[in-house]
Amino acid sequence: MRHNTSPQVNAGSMADIAFLLLIFFLVTTTISADKGINRKLPAECPPGQTCDTDINERNILRVIINNDDEIFVEDNIVALSDLKEVAKAFLDNNGDASCVYCNGKKDAKSSDNPNEAIISLQNGKLTSYEMYVAVQDILTQAYYELREDYAKSVLGKSANKLTEAELIKVKDAYPFLISEAETK
């Protein structure tokens, strides 16, 4: 009888080393942050109902991003840095003088009040995702700044210190109305 006397490698520590390497890579690897837009989609139109509404033309602010990432507001080129002020002026206009908390210019050619004002956002097929997200961010900032101003002037508090009922009141004062559908 012959015994096999070839040397054998102890593989018990190999599993420990592999486990330590796995933990090392999990701890040191950074996970990129998700990009995107956090939005709640509107509910579908119930069957048998018409969800079309007539909107006064002056209550629509048309923002178009073309294929070259240029921003047009009502057929005029606008810089990204100026878009927030244009949106705020449109939303806070108070054209029909029904808004007691608005500070707008009351331009008869602009929106009636924040509850009627709609921003229509459209983009070209070749618009970059970065520009689209940047425009969405700027429009969201315009709404948040108007809501913050309302909270401070009407409720006497910062928007981040509001109760649930007060927050609903602020959102009702400046509802977030951005349409990405083609407006007619």
C-alpha positions in Angstrom: 0.0 0.0 0.0 1.2 3.3 -1.0 0.2 6.5 0.8 -0.2 9.7 -1.0 2.2 12.1 0.6 1.7 15.1 -1.6 1.6 18.4 0.3 -1.9 20.0 0.7 -2.8 23.7 0.9 -4.8 24.7 3.9 -7.8 26.6 2.3 -9.5 27.5 5.5 -7.9 31.0 5.6 -8.7 31.7 2.0 -12.4 32.1 2.8 -11.5 34.5 5.6 -9.3 36.6 3.3 -12.0 36.7 0.6 -14.6 37.8 3.2 -12.3 40.6 4.4 -11.7 41.8 0.9 -15.4 41.8 0.2 -16.1 43.9 3.4 -13.2 46.2 2.4 -14.7 46.9 -1.0 -18.2 47.4 0.3 -17.0 49.9 2.9 -14.7 51.9 0.6 -16.9 52.0 -2.6 -19.1 55.0 -3.0 -22.5 54.6 -4.4 -23.5 57.4 -6.8 -26.6 59.4 -5.9 -29.7 58.8 -7.9 -30.6 61.6 -10.3 -34.1 62.3 -11.2 -37.2 64.2 -10.3 -39.4 63.3 -7.4 -42.9 64.0 -8.6 -46.3 62.6 -7.7 -48.1 61.8 -10.9 -51.7 62.9 -11.2 -54.5 60.3 -11.1 -55.9 59.1 -14.3 -59.2 60.6 -15.6 -62.0 58.3 -14.4 -63.8 56.5 -17.2 -66.8 58.3 -18.5 -65.6 61.8 -17.4 -64.1 64.5 -19.4 -60.9 65.9 -17.9 -60.4 68.7 -20.3 -60.7 72.2 -18.9 -60.7 75.5 -20.6 -57.8 77.6 -19.5 -57.5 81.3 -20.1 -54.5 81.9 -22.4 -53.0 84.5 -20.1 -52.8 82.0 -17.2 -50.4 79.8 -19.1 -46.6 80.5 -19.1 -45.1 78.5 -21.9 -41.5 77.3 -21.2 -39.9 75.5 -24.1 -36.4 73.9 -24.1 -35.3 73.3 -27.7 -32.9 70.7 -29.0 -30.0 73.0 -28.5 -30.8 73.4 -24.7 -32.0 77.0 -25.2 -34.9 78.1 -23.0 -37.8 80.0 -24.5 -40.4 81.7 -22.4 -43.3 83.0 -24.6 -41.0 83.0 -27.7 -38.2 84.9 -26.0 -34.9 83.4 -25.1 -34.3 83.4 -21.4 -31.2 82.5 -19.5 -31.5 79.7 -16.9 -30.4 82.1 -14.2 -33.4 84.4 -15.1 -36.0 81.7 -15.3 -36.8 81.7 -11.6 -37.6 85.4 -11.5 -39.8 85.2 -14.6 -41.7 82.3 -13.1 -42.2 84.0 -9.8 -43.4 87.2 -11.5 -45.9 85.2 -13.5 -47.2 83.1 -10.6 -47.5 86.1 -8.2 -49.0 88.5 -10.7 -52.5 88.9 -9.3 -53.9 90.1 -12.6 -57.6 89.9 -11.5 -56.8 91.5 -8.0 -58.5 88.5 -6.2 -55.3 87.5 -4.4 -54.9 89.5 -1.1 -51.4 88.0 -0.4 -49.9 88.4 -3.8 -47.2 91.0 -4.4 -47.3 91.0 -8.2 -47.5 93.9 -10.7 -51.1 93.2 -11.6 -50.3 93.0 -15.3 -53.6 92.4 -17.2 -51.7 90.3 -19.8 -50.3 87.9 -17.2 -51.8 85.3 -14.8 -55.0 86.1 -12.8 -53.7 84.6 -9.5 -51.5 81.7 -8.3 -54.5 79.2 -8.3 -55.1 79.8 -12.0 -51.4 80.1 -13.1 -50.0 77.1 -15.0 -46.5 76.7 -16.2 -46.4 74.6 -19.4 -43.1 72.9 -19.8 -42.2 71.4 -23.2 -38.9 70.1 -24.5 -37.4 69.0 -27.8 -36.5 65.4 -28.5 -32.8 66.2 -28.3 -32.9 68.3 -25.1 -30.3 67.1 -22.7 -31.4 65.5 -19.5 -29.2 67.8 -17.5 -31.0 70.9 -18.9 -34.4 69.4 -18.4 -33.7 68.6 -14.7 -32.1 72.1 -14.2 -35.2 73.8 -15.6 -37.5 71.6 -13.4 -35.3 72.5 -10.4 -35.5 76.2 -11.1 -39.3 76.1 -11.5 -39.6 74.2 -8.2 -37.4 76.7 -6.5 -39.7 79.5 -7.7 -42.7 77.8 -6.1 -40.8 77.1 -2.9 -39.6 80.7 -2.6 -43.2 82.0 -3.1 -44.4 79.6 -0.5 -41.7 80.7 1.9 -42.6 84.3 1.4 -46.3 83.5 2.0 -45.5 81.6 5.2 -43.4 84.5 6.6 -45.7 87.3 5.6 -49.1 85.7 6.3 -48.4 83.0 8.9 -45.4 84.7 10.5 -43.2 81.6 10.4 -40.6 80.0 8.3 -42.0 77.3 5.9 -40.0 74.5 7.6 -41.7 75.3 11.0 -45.3 75.0 9.9 -47.8 72.6 11.3 -49.6 70.2 9.0 -52.7 72.4 8.6 -50.5 75.5 7.9 -48.5 73.6 5.3 -51.7 72.7 3.5 -52.7 76.3 3.6 -49.4 77.4 2.1 -49.7 74.7 -0.7 -53.3 75.9 -1.4 -52.0 79.5 -1.7 -49.4 78.5 -4.3 -50.4 75.1 -5.8 -47.7 73.4 -7.8 -49.1 73.5 -11.3 -46.6 72.5 -14.0 -48.0 70.8 -17.1 -45.8 68.7 -19.4 -48.7 68.0 -21.7 -49.1 70.1 -24.8 -51.5 72.9 -23.9 -54.1 74.1 -26.3 
